[in-house]
Amino acid sequence: MASPWVLEEVTRNLRKFSVTATITWAGLRQRISVVDDVVSLDRALVFPVSKDRPVLITALAWADVLLTLDSGDFMGLLGSSCYGMPILLPSDFLIRERAAGRLG
């Protein structure tokens, strides 16, 4: 799942990757459920990267885990959690799921 904010960010960042990434994204995009953006939280949140606060808050509202390739802005949170929601690189998520026997 992803929100409109996240979809826009992916579209904006695709230019940093190869044409193959754009083609792969087109296929993946069709299978993503879109959820509403959430921009406020009913508890304190200290996250210095203002452009990514909606990503984190929306994930807290809708998801069990936040997967991101943005190791720069999320560096301090990668591998940890925010209010119990793990924040992981996709590769770390797959490793975790495979180790737990949830992937073949």
KANORHU-V763257 format. One record per run of one state. SS is the DSSP state (helix for helix, strand for strand, loop for the rest). FROM is the first residue (numbers start at 1). TO is the last residue. If there is no record, write none. Layout:
# KANORHU-V763257
<<SS:FROM:TO> <SS:FROM:TO>>
This chain:
# KANORHU-V763257
<<loop:1:1> <strand:2:3> <helix:4:16> <loop:17:18> <helix:19:29> <loop:30:33> <strand:34:35> <loop:36:49> <helix:50:62> <loop:63:64> <strand:65:67> <loop:68:80> <strand:81:82> <loop:83:84> <strand:85:88> <loop:89:89> <helix:90:99> <loop:100:104>>
